[in-house]
């Protein structure tokens, strides 16, 4: 028994084969310093937690992490 492919199946197969090649065109992550945004003013509890998190994140990913209010 033969089964014909629909246009949708052909397009899905073609796009699935192209996906691995798209990732090679991207730059290594992260190419710029990471910005961690806090919604409150400097010196508050959320700022202290964000700065503590930024220090741990910076050590883990070995990339600069900036905390911006």
Buried (B, 14 or more C-beta within 10 A) or exposed (E): EEEEEEEEEEEEEEEEEEEEEEEEEEEEEEEEEBEBEBEEEEEEEEBEEBBEBBEEBBEEEEBEBEBEE
